[in-house]
Amino acid sequence: MALSKLDNLYRQVILDHSSHPHHRGTLGKSNVTIEMNNPTCGDVIHLEVEVNDGIISGIAFDGSGCSISTASASMMTDAVIGKPLSEVENLEQMFSDLVQGKDVPEADKLGDAAMLSGVAKFPTRIKCATLAWKALEKAVLDSNTGIAETSSIHPHEEDSLGKNN
């Protein structure tokens, strides 16, 4: 019974982030802009990141996608704003492991995004949950160059987070 109540709480938080996403829109000023899409389901994200002195000082996203994709993007922005890039890289890997069903002892560092652990039970939804995080990974890599990039996640492509999904 308790597990059922916890699952309901997680569902409510995910639906809230999907219906009322945090940091949705544009920054107006960013030094990295990334566009990514998941051609297998149609999710699209436009991510803007402002990095100052190695810290994410601003982040915003827009695009279209399913509730999992939108909620994950909202949760991701909450988890990383104000964090140094080295910590953001660790959070990216933690999230990747989490949605693959791996044990993540410090999952609480992901904030609400830790509630997406159940996605591991639905392999076809993993790409939905990881799209924003993959865009963030590219943004971190490009943060010193300000390169704008458009990318797709292909079903048989191994991404740089070290997994196939």
DSSP file with accessible surface (Angstrom, degrees, kcal/mol):
  #  RESIDUE AA STRUCTURE BP1 BP2  ACC     N-H-->O    O-->H-N    N-H-->O    O-->H-N    TCO  KAPPA ALPHA  PHI   PSI    X-CA   Y-CA   Z-CA
    1    1 A M     >        0   0  179      0, 0.0     4,-1.8     0, 0.0     5,-0.2   0.000 360.0 360.0 360.0 -44.3    0.0    0.0    0.0
    2    2 A A  H  >  +     0   0   79      1,-0.2     4,-2.3     2,-0.2     5,-0.2   0.883 360.0  53.4 -63.1 -39.1    2.8    2.5    0.9
    3    3 A L  H  > S+     0   0  118      1,-0.2     4,-2.9     2,-0.2    -1,-0.2   0.915 106.4  53.3 -62.4 -40.5    4.6    1.8   -2.4
    4    4 A S  H  > S+     0   0   60      1,-0.2     4,-2.1     2,-0.2    -1,-0.2   0.907 109.0  48.5 -61.2 -41.5    1.4    2.6   -4.2
    5    5 A K  H  X S+     0   0  142     -4,-1.8     4,-2.1     2,-0.2    -1,-0.2   0.896 111.7  49.9 -65.6 -39.3    1.1    6.0   -2.4
    6    6 A L  H  X S+     0   0   71     -4,-2.3     4,-2.7     2,-0.2    -2,-0.2   0.925 109.6  50.9 -65.1 -43.7    4.7    6.7   -3.2
    7    7 A D  H  X S+     0   0   52     -4,-2.9     4,-2.6     1,-0.2    -2,-0.2   0.904 109.8  50.9 -58.9 -41.6    4.1    5.9   -6.9
    8    8 A N  H  X S+     0   0   76     -4,-2.1     4,-2.4     2,-0.2    -1,-0.2   0.898 109.2  50.6 -63.6 -40.8    1.1    8.2   -6.9
    9    9 A L  H  X S+     0   0   93     -4,-2.1     4,-2.4     2,-0.2    -2,-0.2   0.942 110.9  48.8 -61.0 -47.0    3.2   11.0   -5.4
   10   10 A Y  H  X S+     0   0   70     -4,-2.7     4,-2.6     1,-0.2    -2,-0.2   0.924 110.8  50.7 -59.1 -44.7    5.9   10.5   -8.0
   11   11 A R  H  X S+     0   0  132     -4,-2.6     4,-2.8     1,-0.2    -1,-0.2   0.911 109.7  50.6 -59.7 -42.4    3.3   10.6  -10.8
   12   12 A Q  H  X S+     0   0  125     -4,-2.4     4,-2.3     2,-0.2    -1,-0.2   0.904 110.8  48.0 -63.5 -41.9    1.8   13.8   -9.4
   13   13 A V  H  X S+     0   0   26     -4,-2.4     4,-2.5     2,-0.2    -2,-0.2   0.927 113.0  48.8 -65.6 -42.1    5.2   15.5   -9.3
   14   14 A I  H  X S+     0   0   23     -4,-2.6     4,-2.2     1,-0.2    -2,-0.2   0.940 112.5  47.8 -63.5 -44.9    6.0   14.4  -12.8
   15   15 A L  H  X S+     0   0   82     -4,-2.8     4,-2.9     1,-0.2     5,-0.2   0.886 110.3  52.8 -63.9 -37.1    2.6   15.6  -14.1
   16   16 A D  H  X S+     0   0   81     -4,-2.3     4,-2.8     2,-0.2    -1,-0.2   0.934 110.3  46.7 -64.2 -44.6    3.1   18.9  -12.3
   17   17 A H  H  < S+     0   0    2     -4,-2.5    -1,-0.2     1,-0.2    -2,-0.2   0.857 115.0  48.3 -65.2 -33.9    6.5   19.5  -14.0
   18   18 A S  H  < S+     0   0   26     -4,-2.2    -2,-0.2    -5,-0.2    -1,-0.2   0.915 117.9  38.9 -71.6 -42.0    5.0   18.5  -17.3
   19   19 A S  H  < S+     0   0   79     -4,-2.9    -2,-0.2     1,-0.2    -3,-0.2   0.808 133.1  24.5 -77.2 -32.5    1.9   20.8  -16.9
   20   20 A H  S  < S-     0   0  123     -4,-2.8    -1,-0.2    -5,-0.2    -2,-0.1  -0.576  85.4-166.6-132.8  66.9    3.9   23.7  -15.3
   21   21 A P    >   -     0   0   28      0, 0.0     3,-0.7     0, 0.0     2,-0.3  -0.297  16.5-128.2 -64.1 139.6    7.5   23.3  -16.4
   22   22 A H  T 3  S+     0   0   66      1,-0.2    55,-0.2    49,-0.1    39,-0.1  -0.614  87.2  12.3 -82.3 145.0   10.1   25.3  -14.6
   23   23 A H  T 3  S+     0   0   71     -2,-0.3    38,-2.0     1,-0.2     2,-0.4   0.757  84.4 157.6  61.8  28.1   12.6   27.5  -16.7
   24   24 A R  B <   +a   61   0A  99     -3,-0.7     2,-0.3    36,-0.2    -1,-0.2  -0.692  42.3  39.6 -84.3 133.9   10.5   27.1  -19.9
   25   25 A G  S    S-     0   0   22     36,-3.0     2,-0.3    -2,-0.4    35,-0.1  -0.964  95.8 -50.7 134.0-147.0   11.2   29.8  -22.4
   26   26 A T        -     0   0   95     -2,-0.3    35,-0.1     1,-0.1    33,-0.1  -0.907  25.6-142.5-128.7 157.5   14.3   31.6  -23.5
   27   27 A L        -     0   0   59     -2,-0.3    -1,-0.1    33,-0.1    32,-0.0   0.765  24.1-144.8 -85.3 -30.5   17.1   33.3  -21.6
   28   28 A G  S    S+     0   0   74      2,-0.0     2,-0.4     0, 0.0    -1,-0.1  -0.058  87.9  51.8  84.8 -35.6   17.6   36.2  -24.1
   29   29 A K        +     0   0  147     19,-0.0     2,-0.3    21,-0.0    19,-0.0  -0.968  69.8 141.3-135.3 116.0   21.3   35.9  -23.2
   30   30 A S        -     0   0   35     -2,-0.4    20,-0.3    20,-0.1     3,-0.1  -0.986  42.0-149.5-148.7 153.2   23.1   32.6  -23.4
   31   31 A N  S    S+     0   0   51     18,-1.4     2,-0.4    -2,-0.3    19,-0.2   0.476  88.0  42.6-104.1  -0.8   26.5   31.4  -24.4
   32   32 A V  E     -B   49   0A   1     17,-1.6    17,-2.8   114,-0.1     2,-0.4  -0.983  60.2-178.5-143.2 131.7   25.4   28.0  -25.6
   33   33 A T  E     -B   48   0A  35    114,-0.4   116,-1.4    -2,-0.4     2,-0.4  -0.999   7.4-175.8-128.1 129.1   22.3   27.0  -27.5
   34   34 A I  E     -Bc  47 149A   0     13,-2.8    13,-3.3    -2,-0.4     2,-0.5  -0.985  10.4-165.7-127.6 135.8   21.5   23.4  -28.4
   35   35 A E  E     +Bc  46 150A  66    114,-3.5   116,-2.3    -2,-0.4     2,-0.3  -0.984  19.4 167.0-116.1 129.2   18.7   21.9  -30.5
   36   36 A M  E     -Bc  45 151A   9      9,-2.5     9,-3.0    -2,-0.5     2,-0.3  -0.985  11.5-172.5-139.2 153.0   18.0   18.2  -30.2
   37   37 A N  E     -Bc  44 152A  42    114,-1.7   116,-2.3    -2,-0.3     7,-0.2  -0.966  23.7-137.6-141.6 157.3   15.3   15.9  -31.3
   38   38 A N  E >>> -B   43   0A   1      5,-2.8     4,-2.8    -2,-0.3     3,-1.4  -0.923  17.0-167.8-111.7  99.3   14.3   12.3  -30.8
   39   39 A P  T 345S+     0   0   64      0, 0.0    -1,-0.1     0, 0.0   115,-0.1   0.714  80.2  67.5 -66.3 -16.9   13.2   11.2  -34.3
   40   40 A T  T 345S+     0   0   80    113,-0.4   114,-0.1     1,-0.2    -2,-0.0   0.767 123.5   9.7 -74.5 -23.9   11.7    8.0  -32.9
   41   41 A C  T <45S-     0   0   64     -3,-1.4    -1,-0.2     2,-0.1    87,-0.0   0.497 101.2-112.3-130.9 -11.6    8.9    9.8  -31.0
   42   42 A G  T  <5 +     0   0   42     -4,-2.8    22,-0.1     1,-0.3     2,-0.1   0.461  57.8 153.5  94.8   0.1    9.1   13.4  -32.2
   43   43 A D  E   < -B   38   0A   7     -5,-0.6    -5,-2.8    20,-0.1     2,-0.4  -0.414  20.7-172.6 -63.2 139.0   10.3   15.1  -29.0
   44   44 A V  E     -BD  37  64A  52     20,-3.6    20,-0.9    -7,-0.2     2,-0.4  -0.997   6.6-171.4-135.7 138.1   12.2   18.3  -29.7
   45   45 A I  E     -BD  36  63A   6     -9,-3.0    -9,-2.5    -2,-0.4     2,-0.5  -0.994  14.0-165.1-133.0 140.3   14.2   20.5  -27.3
   46   46 A H  E     -BD  35  62A  37     16,-3.1    16,-2.0    -2,-0.4     2,-0.5  -0.993  22.0-170.2-116.8 114.5   15.8   23.9  -27.6
   47   47 A L  E     -BD  34  61A   0    -13,-3.3   -13,-2.8    -2,-0.5     2,-0.4  -0.931  10.4-169.8-115.5 130.0   18.1   24.4  -24.7
   48   48 A E  E     -BD  33  60A  21     12,-3.0    12,-2.2    -2,-0.5     2,-0.4  -0.981   8.6-175.6-118.0 132.0   19.8   27.7  -23.8
   49   49 A V  E     -BD  32  59A   2    -17,-2.8   -17,-1.6    -2,-0.4   -18,-1.4  -0.994  15.0-158.5-131.3 133.3   22.5   27.8  -21.1
   50   50 A E  E     - D   0  58A  17      8,-2.8     7,-2.2    -2,-0.4     8,-1.5  -0.962  14.9-171.6-109.4 118.6   24.5   30.7  -19.7
   51   51 A V  E     + D   0  56A  13     -2,-0.6     2,-0.4     5,-0.2     5,-0.2  -0.960   6.2 177.7-114.3 125.8   27.8   29.6  -18.1
   52   52 A N  E >  S- D   0  55A  69      3,-2.6     3,-1.5    -2,-0.5    -2,-0.0  -0.994  71.5 -14.5-129.4 125.1   29.8   32.1  -16.1
   53   53 A D  T 3  S-     0   0  167     -2,-0.4    -1,-0.1     1,-0.3     3,-0.1   0.859 128.5 -53.2  52.8  39.3   33.1   31.2  -14.4
   54   54 A G  T 3  S+     0   0   34      1,-0.2    31,-2.6    30,-0.1     2,-0.4   0.625 117.1 108.9  76.2  13.6   32.3   27.5  -14.8
   55   55 A I  E <  S-ED  84  52A  70     -3,-1.5    -3,-2.6    29,-0.3     2,-1.0  -0.965  75.2-118.9-124.8 138.5   28.9   27.7  -13.2
   56   56 A I  E     + D   0  51A   0     27,-2.5    26,-3.4    -2,-0.4    -5,-0.2  -0.646  37.9 170.4 -74.6 106.4   25.5   27.4  -14.9
   57   57 A S  E     +     0   0A  59     -7,-2.2     2,-0.3    -2,-1.0    -1,-0.2   0.644  64.4  14.5 -94.6 -16.6   24.0   30.8  -14.1
   58   58 A G  E     + D   0  50A  10     -8,-1.5    -8,-2.8    -3,-0.1     2,-0.3  -0.984  60.6 173.9-156.1 146.9   21.0   30.5  -16.3
   59   59 A I  E     + D   0  49A   2     -2,-0.3     2,-0.3   -10,-0.2   -10,-0.2  -0.975   4.3 166.5-155.6 138.8   19.2   27.8  -18.2
   60   60 A A  E     - D   0  48A   4    -12,-2.2   -12,-3.0    -2,-0.3     2,-0.3  -0.985  10.4-165.1-150.1 153.3   15.9   27.6  -20.2
   61   61 A F  E     +aD  24  47A   5    -38,-2.0   -36,-3.0    -2,-0.3     2,-0.3  -0.957   8.2 173.7-138.0 158.0   14.3   25.2  -22.5
   62   62 A D  E     + D   0  46A  68    -16,-2.0   -16,-3.1    -2,-0.3     2,-0.3  -0.923  28.5  95.1-148.7 174.3   11.5   25.2  -25.1
   63   63 A G  E     - D   0  45A  28     -2,-0.3     2,-0.4   -18,-0.2   -18,-0.2  -0.895  63.7 -75.2 136.6-166.1   10.2   22.7  -27.5
   64   64 A S  E     + D   0  44A  74    -20,-0.9   -20,-3.6    -2,-0.3     2,-0.3  -0.981  55.2 124.6-135.2 145.4    7.6   20.0  -27.8
   65   65 A G        -     0   0   32     -2,-0.4   -23,-0.0   -22,-0.3   -22,-0.0  -0.981  54.5 -63.6-179.0 176.4    7.4   16.6  -26.3
   66   66 A C     >  -     0   0   36     -2,-0.3     4,-2.5     1,-0.1     5,-0.3  -0.099  58.6 -94.9 -70.2 174.4    5.6   14.1  -24.3
   67   67 A S  H  > S+     0   0   51      1,-0.2     4,-2.7     2,-0.2     5,-0.2   0.875 125.1  52.2 -63.6 -36.0    5.0   14.5  -20.6
   68   68 A I  H  > S+     0   0   27      2,-0.2     4,-2.6     1,-0.2    -1,-0.2   0.941 111.4  46.6 -65.3 -45.1    8.1   12.5  -19.6
   69   69 A S  H  > S+     0   0    7      2,-0.2     4,-2.1     1,-0.2    -2,-0.2   0.934 116.1  44.2 -63.5 -45.6   10.3   14.6  -21.9
   70   70 A T  H  X S+     0   0   12     -4,-2.5     4,-2.4     2,-0.2    -2,-0.2   0.929 114.7  48.2 -66.7 -45.2    8.9   17.9  -20.7
   71   71 A A  H  X S+     0   0    0     -4,-2.7     4,-2.9    -5,-0.3     5,-0.2   0.924 111.2  51.3 -61.9 -42.6    8.9   16.9  -17.0
   72   72 A S  H  X S+     0   0    0     -4,-2.6     4,-2.8    -5,-0.2    -1,-0.2   0.911 109.7  49.5 -62.4 -42.1   12.5   15.7  -17.3
   73   73 A A  H  X S+     0   0    2     -4,-2.1     4,-2.3     2,-0.2    -1,-0.2   0.928 112.6  47.6 -62.9 -43.1   13.6   19.0  -18.9
   74   74 A S  H  X S+     0   0    0     -4,-2.4     4,-1.9     1,-0.2    -2,-0.2   0.940 114.3  45.8 -62.3 -46.8   11.9   21.0  -16.1
   75   75 A M  H  X S+     0   0    2     -4,-2.9     4,-2.1     1,-0.2    38,-0.3   0.886 110.7  54.4 -64.2 -39.1   13.5   18.8  -13.4
   76   76 A M  H  X S+     0   0    0     -4,-2.8     4,-1.7    -5,-0.2     5,-0.2   0.929 106.3  50.9 -62.2 -44.3   16.9   19.0  -15.1
   77   77 A T  H  X S+     0   0    0     -4,-2.3     4,-1.8     1,-0.2    -1,-0.2   0.917 111.2  48.6 -62.9 -40.3   16.9   22.8  -15.1
   78   78 A D  H  < S+     0   0   57     -4,-1.9    -1,-0.2     1,-0.2    -2,-0.2   0.892 111.4  51.2 -62.5 -39.9   16.0   22.8  -11.4
   79   79 A A  H  < S+     0   0    6     -4,-2.1    -1,-0.2     1,-0.2    -2,-0.2   0.789 118.3  33.6 -70.3 -28.7   18.8   20.3  -10.6
   80   80 A V  H >< S+     0   0    0     -4,-1.7     3,-2.3    -3,-0.2   -24,-0.3   0.669  80.9 112.4-108.4 -17.4   21.6   22.1  -12.4
   81   81 A I  T 3< S+     0   0   59     -4,-1.8   -24,-0.2     1,-0.3   -22,-0.0  -0.335  90.9  14.0 -63.3 132.0   21.1   25.9  -12.1
   82   82 A G  T 3  S+     0   0   50    -26,-3.4    -1,-0.3     1,-0.3   -25,-0.1   0.439 101.9 122.9  85.2   1.3   23.8   27.4  -10.0
   83   83 A K    <   -     0   0   57     -3,-2.3   -27,-2.5   -27,-0.2    -1,-0.3  -0.686  66.7-110.0 -98.8 148.5   25.9   24.3  -10.1
   84   84 A P  B >>  -E   55   0A  47      0, 0.0     4,-2.2     0, 0.0     3,-0.6  -0.414  31.9-113.8 -69.4 151.4   29.6   24.1  -11.3
   85   85 A L  H 3> S+     0   0   23    -31,-2.6     4,-2.5     1,-0.2     5,-0.2   0.841 115.2  58.7 -57.4 -35.1   30.0   22.3  -14.6
   86   86 A S  H 3> S+     0   0   79    -32,-0.3     4,-1.4     1,-0.2    -1,-0.2   0.909 109.1  44.2 -63.3 -38.7   32.0   19.5  -12.9
   87   87 A E  H <> S+     0   0   66     -3,-0.6     4,-2.4     2,-0.2    -1,-0.2   0.889 110.0  55.9 -71.5 -37.2   29.0   18.7  -10.7
   88   88 A V  H  X S+     0   0    0     -4,-2.2     4,-2.6     1,-0.2    -2,-0.2   0.914 104.2  53.7 -61.0 -41.8   26.6   19.0  -13.6
   89   89 A E  H  X S+     0   0   90     -4,-2.5     4,-1.9     1,-0.2    -1,-0.2   0.905 109.2  48.9 -60.2 -39.9   28.6   16.3  -15.4
   90   90 A N  H  X S+     0   0  103     -4,-1.4     4,-2.5     2,-0.2    -1,-0.2   0.900 110.1  51.0 -65.8 -40.5   28.2   14.0  -12.4
   91   91 A L  H  X S+     0   0    1     -4,-2.4     4,-2.7     2,-0.2     5,-0.2   0.900 107.0  54.5 -64.0 -39.8   24.5   14.7  -12.3
   92   92 A E  H  X S+     0   0    7     -4,-2.6     4,-2.3     1,-0.2    -1,-0.2   0.933 111.0  44.7 -58.0 -46.7   24.2   13.8  -16.0
   93   93 A Q  H  X S+     0   0   74     -4,-1.9     4,-2.6     2,-0.2     5,-0.2   0.910 111.7  52.8 -67.0 -40.3   25.8   10.5  -15.4
   94   94 A M  H  X S+     0   0   26     -4,-2.5     4,-2.7     1,-0.2    -1,-0.2   0.925 110.7  47.4 -59.1 -45.4   23.7    9.8  -12.3
   95   95 A F  H  X S+     0   0    1     -4,-2.7     4,-2.5     2,-0.2     5,-0.2   0.924 110.4  51.9 -63.9 -43.3   20.5   10.5  -14.2
   96   96 A S  H  X S+     0   0    1     -4,-2.3     4,-0.8    -5,-0.2    -2,-0.2   0.936 113.0  44.8 -56.8 -48.1   21.7    8.3  -17.1
   97   97 A D  H ><>S+     0   0   38     -4,-2.6     5,-2.4     1,-0.2     3,-0.7   0.915 111.0  55.3 -62.2 -42.5   22.4    5.4  -14.6
   98   98 A L  H ><5S+     0   0   15     -4,-2.7     3,-1.8     1,-0.2    22,-0.2   0.929 107.4  46.3 -58.9 -50.0   19.1    6.0  -12.8
   99   99 A V  H 3<5S+     0   0    0     -4,-2.5    -1,-0.2     1,-0.3    -2,-0.2   0.609 107.5  59.2 -75.6  -8.2   16.8    5.7  -15.9
  100  100 A Q  T <<5S-     0   0   64     -4,-0.8    -1,-0.3    -3,-0.7    -2,-0.2   0.360 121.4-107.9 -93.0   1.5   18.7    2.6  -16.9
  101  101 A G  T < 5S+     0   0   55     -3,-1.8    -3,-0.2     1,-0.3    -2,-0.1   0.577  70.8 143.8  86.0  10.7   17.7    0.9  -13.6
  102  102 A K      < -     0   0  111     -5,-2.4     2,-0.4    -6,-0.2    -1,-0.3  -0.461  60.3 -96.2 -80.9 156.3   21.2    1.1  -12.1
  103  103 A D        -     0   0  145     -2,-0.1    -1,-0.1     1,-0.0    -5,-0.1  -0.571  38.8-175.0 -73.1 126.8   21.7    1.7   -8.4
  104  104 A V    >   -     0   0   16     -2,-0.4     3,-1.7     1,-0.1     4,-0.1  -0.855   6.5-171.4-126.3  92.6   22.4    5.4   -7.8
  105  105 A P  T 3  S+     0   0  110      0, 0.0     3,-0.3     0, 0.0    -1,-0.1   0.809  86.9  43.0 -57.1 -32.1   23.2    5.9   -4.1
  106  106 A E  T >  S+     0   0  100      1,-0.2     3,-2.3     2,-0.1     4,-0.2  -0.024  71.2 131.1-105.5  33.1   23.2    9.7   -4.3
  107  107 A A  G X   +     0   0   18     -3,-1.7     3,-2.4     1,-0.3     4,-0.2   0.780  59.7  74.7 -58.2 -24.8   20.1   10.0   -6.5
  108  108 A D  G >  S+     0   0  128     -3,-0.3     3,-1.8     1,-0.3    -1,-0.3   0.770  81.4  70.5 -61.2 -22.1   18.7   12.6   -4.1
  109  109 A K  G <  S+     0   0   98     -3,-2.3    -1,-0.3     1,-0.3    -2,-0.2   0.707  88.5  64.8 -66.5 -17.1   21.2   15.1   -5.6
  110  110 A L  G X  S-     0   0    0     -3,-2.4     3,-1.4     1,-0.3    -1,-0.3   0.517  93.0-155.9 -81.8  -5.8   19.1   15.0   -8.7
  111  111 A G  G X   -     0   0   42     -3,-1.8     3,-1.8     1,-0.3    -1,-0.3  -0.384  68.9  -7.5  65.0-139.8   16.2   16.6   -6.9
  112  112 A D  G >  S+     0   0   63      1,-0.3     3,-2.3     2,-0.2    -1,-0.3   0.773 124.9  76.1 -60.6 -25.4   12.8   15.8   -8.4
  113  113 A A  G X  S+     0   0    0     -3,-1.4     3,-2.0   -38,-0.3    -1,-0.3   0.784  79.9  71.5 -60.1 -23.4   14.5   14.1  -11.4
  114  114 A A  G X  S+     0   0   22     -3,-1.8     3,-1.4     1,-0.3    -1,-0.3   0.774  83.7  70.7 -62.3 -22.4   15.2   11.1   -9.1
  115  115 A M  G X  S+     0   0   35     -3,-2.3     3,-0.6    -4,-0.3    -1,-0.3   0.594  82.3  72.1 -72.1  -7.8   11.4   10.4   -9.4
  116  116 A L  G X   +     0   0    2     -3,-2.0     3,-2.1     1,-0.2     4,-0.3   0.338  62.5 106.1 -87.8  10.1   12.0    9.4  -13.0
  117  117 A S  G X   +     0   0   47     -3,-1.4     3,-1.7     1,-0.3    -1,-0.2   0.827  67.3  68.7 -58.3 -30.3   13.7    6.2  -11.9
  118  118 A G  G X  S+     0   0   28     -3,-0.6     3,-1.8     1,-0.3    -1,-0.3   0.680  77.6  80.9 -64.6 -16.0   10.5    4.3  -12.9
  119  119 A V  G X  S+     0   0    9     -3,-2.1     3,-2.7     1,-0.3     6,-0.3   0.817  75.2  75.1 -59.9 -27.1   11.3    5.1  -16.5
  120  120 A A  G <  S+     0   0   29     -3,-1.7    -1,-0.3    -4,-0.3    -2,-0.2   0.780  87.3  60.8 -56.9 -25.8   13.7    2.2  -16.4
  121  121 A K  G <  S+     0   0  154     -3,-1.8    -1,-0.3     1,-0.2    -2,-0.2   0.576 104.0  52.7 -76.3 -10.6   10.7   -0.2  -16.5
  122  122 A F    X>  -     0   0  123     -3,-2.7     3,-2.7    -4,-0.2     4,-0.5  -0.735  67.5-175.3-128.2  80.8    9.7    1.3  -19.9
  123  123 A P  G >4 S+     0   0   93      0, 0.0     3,-1.1     0, 0.0     4,-0.5   0.793  82.0  60.8 -52.2 -31.7   12.7    1.1  -22.3
  124  124 A T  G 34 S+     0   0  122      1,-0.2     4,-0.3     2,-0.1     3,-0.1   0.705 103.8  51.8 -71.1 -14.8   11.0    3.0  -25.1
  125  125 A R  G <> S+     0   0   83     -3,-2.7     4,-2.1    -6,-0.3    -1,-0.2   0.507  83.2  88.2 -97.0  -6.3   10.6    6.0  -22.8
  126  126 A I  H <X S+     0   0   16     -3,-1.1     4,-2.2    -4,-0.5     5,-0.2   0.920  87.9  51.3 -60.3 -41.9   14.2    6.2  -21.7
  127  127 A K  H  > S+     0   0   17     -4,-0.5     4,-1.3     1,-0.2    -1,-0.2   0.871 107.4  54.0 -63.7 -33.9   15.0    8.5  -24.7
  128  128 A C  H  4 S+     0   0    4     -4,-0.3     4,-0.4     1,-0.2     3,-0.3   0.934 112.3  43.5 -62.8 -45.2   12.1   10.7  -23.8
  129  129 A A  H  < S+     0   0    0     -4,-2.1     4,-0.4     1,-0.2    -2,-0.2   0.813 117.6  44.7 -70.9 -30.9   13.6   11.1  -20.3
  130  130 A T  H  X S+     0   0    1     -4,-2.2     4,-2.7    -5,-0.2     5,-0.3   0.581  85.1  91.3 -94.7  -7.2   17.2   11.6  -21.4
  131  131 A L  H  X S+     0   0    0     -4,-1.3     4,-2.2    -3,-0.3     5,-0.2   0.929  91.5  43.2 -55.4 -50.5   16.7   14.1  -24.3
  132  132 A A  H  > S+     0   0    1     -4,-0.4     4,-2.4     1,-0.2    -1,-0.2   0.892 114.3  51.4 -63.0 -38.8   17.1   17.2  -22.1
  133  133 A W  H  > S+     0   0    0     -4,-0.4     4,-2.3     2,-0.2    -1,-0.2   0.863 109.0  50.4 -68.9 -34.6   20.0   15.7  -20.3
  134  134 A K  H  X S+     0   0    7     -4,-2.7     4,-2.1     2,-0.2    -1,-0.2   0.886 110.1  50.4 -68.9 -38.3   21.8   14.8  -23.5
  135  135 A A  H  X S+     0   0    0     -4,-2.2     4,-2.3    -5,-0.3    -2,-0.2   0.914 110.3  50.4 -63.8 -40.4   21.2   18.4  -24.7
  136  136 A L  H  X S+     0   0    0     -4,-2.4     4,-2.7     2,-0.2    -2,-0.2   0.910 106.4  54.9 -63.1 -41.6   22.7   19.6  -21.4
  137  137 A E  H  X S+     0   0   23     -4,-2.3     4,-2.3     1,-0.2    -1,-0.2   0.938 110.0  46.3 -58.0 -44.7   25.7   17.3  -21.9
  138  138 A K  H  X S+     0   0   56     -4,-2.1     4,-2.2     1,-0.2    -1,-0.2   0.896 110.8  53.5 -64.3 -38.8   26.4   18.9  -25.3
  139  139 A A  H  X S+     0   0    1     -4,-2.3     4,-0.6     2,-0.2    -2,-0.2   0.909 108.3  49.1 -62.7 -42.0   25.9   22.3  -23.8
  140  140 A V  H >< S+     0   0    9     -4,-2.7     3,-0.9     1,-0.2     4,-0.3   0.935 112.1  48.7 -63.0 -44.5   28.5   21.6  -21.1
  141  141 A L  H 3< S+     0   0  111     -4,-2.3     3,-0.4     1,-0.2    -1,-0.2   0.866 118.9  39.7 -62.5 -35.9   30.9   20.3  -23.8
  142  142 A D  H >X>S+     0   0   23     -4,-2.2     4,-2.2     1,-0.2     3,-1.7   0.389  83.5 107.1 -93.2   2.8   30.3   23.4  -25.9
  143  143 A S  T <<5S+     0   0    9     -3,-0.9    -1,-0.2    -4,-0.6   -92,-0.2   0.768  80.6  47.5 -60.3 -25.7   30.2   25.9  -23.0
  144  144 A N  T 345S+     0   0  155     -3,-0.4    -1,-0.3    -4,-0.3    -2,-0.1   0.648 117.9  40.4 -88.3 -13.8   33.6   27.4  -23.9
  145  145 A T  T <45S-     0   0   89     -3,-1.7    -2,-0.2     2,-0.1    -1,-0.1   0.674  89.3-138.4-106.9 -23.3   32.9   27.8  -27.6
  146  146 A G  T  <5 +     0   0   38     -4,-2.2     2,-0.3     1,-0.2    -3,-0.1   0.737  40.1 168.6  70.1  22.7   29.3   29.0  -27.7
  147  147 A I      < -     0   0   81     -5,-0.6  -114,-0.4    -8,-0.1     2,-0.4  -0.504  29.2-141.8 -71.3 130.4   28.6   26.7  -30.7
  148  148 A A        -     0   0   74     -2,-0.3     2,-0.4  -116,-0.1  -114,-0.2  -0.782  28.0-175.1 -89.5 137.2   24.9   26.3  -31.6
  149  149 A E  E     -c   34   0A  56   -116,-1.4  -114,-3.5    -2,-0.4     2,-0.4  -0.983  25.2-154.9-140.6 145.3   24.2   22.8  -32.6
  150  150 A T  E     +c   35   0A 113     -2,-0.4     2,-0.3  -116,-0.2  -114,-0.2  -0.981  28.3 168.1-117.3 130.3   21.3   20.7  -33.9
  151  151 A S  E     -c   36   0A  18   -116,-2.3  -114,-1.7    -2,-0.4     2,-0.3  -0.958  23.8-149.3-140.6 158.3   21.3   17.0  -33.2
  152  152 A S  E     -c   37   0A  39     -2,-0.3     2,-0.6  -116,-0.2  -114,-0.2  -0.929  18.2-131.8-122.2 151.1   19.1   14.0  -33.3
  153  153 A I        -     0   0    6   -116,-2.3  -113,-0.4    -2,-0.3   -22,-0.0  -0.922  27.2-155.9-100.1 118.5   19.1   10.9  -31.1
  154  154 A H    >   -     0   0   89     -2,-0.6     3,-1.8  -116,-0.1    11,-0.2  -0.780  20.2-123.2 -99.3 144.4   19.1    7.9  -33.4
  155  155 A P  T 3  S+     0   0   56      0, 0.0    -1,-0.1     0, 0.0    10,-0.1   0.772 109.1  36.0 -59.5 -28.5   17.7    4.6  -32.1
  156  156 A H  T 3  S+     0   0  178      8,-0.1     2,-0.4     2,-0.1     8,-0.0   0.269  93.5 108.0-109.5  13.6   20.9    2.6  -32.8
  157  157 A E    <   -     0   0   87     -3,-1.8     2,-0.6     8,-0.2     8,-0.5  -0.748  66.5-133.0 -95.0 133.1   23.4    5.3  -32.0
  158  158 A E        -     0   0  126     -2,-0.4     6,-0.2     6,-0.1     2,-0.1  -0.734  27.4-143.1 -82.1 123.0   25.5    5.0  -28.8
  159  159 A D  B >>  -F  163   0B  17      4,-1.7     3,-1.8    -2,-0.6     4,-0.5  -0.400  24.0-104.2 -84.3 169.5   25.4    8.4  -27.1
  160  160 A S  T 34 S+     0   0   81      1,-0.3    -1,-0.1     2,-0.2    -2,-0.0   0.520 112.5  76.2 -75.2  -2.2   28.3    9.9  -25.3
  161  161 A L  T 34 S-     0   0   11      2,-0.2    -1,-0.3   -69,-0.0     3,-0.1   0.411 115.5-108.7 -83.9   0.5   26.7    9.1  -21.9
  162  162 A G  T <4 S+     0   0   51     -3,-1.8     2,-0.3     1,-0.2    -2,-0.2   0.811  81.0  97.1  84.5  33.0   27.9    5.5  -22.6
  163  163 A K  B  <  -F  159   0B   7     -4,-0.5    -4,-1.7    -6,-0.1     2,-0.5  -0.984  63.6-130.3-147.6 159.0   24.7    3.7  -23.3
  164  164 A N              0   0  105     -2,-0.3    -6,-0.1    -6,-0.2    -8,-0.1  -0.950 360.0 360.0-104.5 127.9   22.4    2.6  -26.0
  165  165 A N              0   0   31     -2,-0.5    -8,-0.2    -8,-0.5   -41,-0.1  -0.987 360.0 360.0-157.9 360.0   18.8    3.5  -25.6
